[in-house]
Amino acid sequence: MKLSYWEYKTWLSHIDFTIVGSGIVGLNCALQLRAKYPEAKILVLEKGILPQGASTKNAGFACFGSISEILSDLKTHTEEEVYELVEKRWKGIHLLRENLGDKEIGFKNWGGHEVFTEQQEVLFTECLEQIAATNSFLNPIFKGDAFKVQSNTFDFKKVQEEYITNVFESQIDTGKMMSQLLLRVQSSGVILLNSIEVEHFEDLENHVVVNTNEFEFRTKKLIIATNGFGAALLEEEVKPARAQVLITKPIKDLKIKGTFHLDEGYYYFRNIDNRILFGGGRNLDFKAEETSAFGETPLVQNKLEQLLKELILPDYDFEIAYSWSGIMGVGPQKRPIIKQVSNRVYCGIRMGGMGIAIGSIIGKELADLV
């Protein structure tokens, strides 16, 4: 597509910072750059008509890690690394709330509960035995005990009679959060262009040449914040991980409240607008879900519906309203990749399924790095 003189002059000339990706990280980075450089010309490019990836498609969990996840991470990471991960999530949520406000993001501190199936008695016992030690380990972050045992008050079936609850875990309204971020970014004078996909870039001595599906332009600095799609532009240790989600129609007299983790976090569900939102099942076929293609599969969708009927909503009549998928960024380590890639190119990718918790702080760190 050939652009006019006016289009190039107004939107694509003399650009100081170009951010690829209008998700949580990209938009927070844009806001931080605007605060640091009030006169800079900042451009955000988004390949979708709305933010793609996981930012508008996630479950809205403001979480820091269930107890089984933390114990699992301690087997593959050092104590210092796990502590830093949890601390970054905690600080990231506080920064999100501070920047946007609890009301504007629908923040509700209703706790997060890990539910263990009847077959997971060994894992449940192990987690019970480690509650005191885990609370002591994380106490300096939360300034209190995060985990406690609670009875199965929501009457789930085929599960252990108790949950392990993280009292600090909360939920947000993902749509409200992203709407507020977009509003603030645009009102700050940042240029946001949708349906523009970056296909290639070349870092030259004084600028970066960026080729998109529609046009070519120059920018002084390029920042890649595409999370799971990062592998398409960068040679970094990040892979896409598709997460499938469904939501029920409104359920009369729904009493379930909070965020819930099931089967070591491979499934997760919550209440929202008298509905149950339920996602996960990537562990049913890791290879198939290691994709950047959106879509749902019968294998995962059928399993989600089965678990809803048998475990989560056995005493309710419900119908599925619709389903969707989002693309996360994962890798061999859970630590995000925040780095200078070349002379004028930077990246903030691999959120590891914790974008809501860490996206704000990763955006800030990325802006500080640039």
Secondary structure, DSSP 8 states (H G I E B T S, - for coil): ----HHHHHHHSSSEEEEEE--SHHHHHHHHHHHHH-TT--EEEE-SSSS--TTTTTS--EE----HHHHHHHHHHS-HHHHHHHHHHHHHHHHHHHHHH-HHHHT-B---EEEE-BGGGHHHHHHHHHHHHHHHHHHHHHHTS--EEEEE-TT--SSB-SEEEEETT-EE--HHHHHHHHHHHHHHTT-EEE-S--EEEEEE-SS-EEEEESS-EEEEEEEEE--GGGGGGT--SS-EEEEEEEEEE---TT----SEEEETTTTEEEEEETTEEEEEE-GGG-HHHHS-S-----HHHHHHHHHHIIIIISTTS---EEEEEEEEEEE-SSSS-EEEEEETTEEEEE--TT-HHHHHHHHHHHHHHH-
